[in-house]
Amino acid sequence: MSEEQKVPSKEEVVTFLKEQIEVKELQAQLQELNMRIAKARAEEIQAISFIAQLTNPSQPPVEPEMEGEPHTITEEDLANNPSLSEQGLKVGDEVLITDEEAPKKRSLKKK
C-alpha cells in the first residue's frame, strides 16, 4: 500500500496562515526594535564624539624640528645672496642652515 499525501483542509490552511501572520508580525516588531537600537547607538557615538571634541580641543600641528647649523646673518651673506634681503632678512638675524641633499641623478639603462 502506498501512502497518499493528505491534502490540507481549508481550516488547516487558515490556521497555518494565521500562524504565519503572527510570526511575520513578531519579525516586524523585532526589526523595529533593531532599528531603534541602531539609532540609539548612533546617537550615543555622536554624543561621545561631541564630548571628546569639547574636552580635547585639537592642538595646533607641531612643526618638525629642522636639523642644521645655527647661523647669524652677516653683511657678507647679504652681499653674496641678494635673495636673503628680498626674504626680509637683515644683519644679525638667526637662521638655520640645513644639509639638504641634492636630488640624485637619474639615468636610463639600455635593455
Residue, then its C-alpha position, 0 to 999 in steps of 0.5 A: m500500500s502506498e501512502e497518499q499525501k493528505v491534502p490540507s483542509k481549508e481550516e488547516v490552511v487558515t490556521f497555518l496562515k494565521e500562524q504565519i501572520e503572527v510570526k511575520e508580525l513578531q519579525a516586524q516588531l523585532q526589526e523595529l526594535n533593531m532599528r531603534i537600537a541602531k539609532a540609539r547607538a548612533e546617537e550615543i557615538q555622536a554624543i561621545s564624539f561631541i564630548a571628546q571634541l569639547t574636552n580635547p580641543s585639537q592642538p595646533p600641528v607641531e612643526p618638525e624640528m629642522e636639523g642644521e647649523p645655527h647661523t647669524i646673518t652677516e653683511e657678507d651673506l647679504a652681499n653674496n645672496p641678494s635673495l636673503s634681503e628680498q626674504g626680509l632678512k637683515v644683519g644679525d638675524e638667526v637662521l638655520i642652515t640645513d644639509e639638504e641633499a641634492p636630488k640624485k641623478r637619474s639615468l636610463k639603462k639600455k635593455 
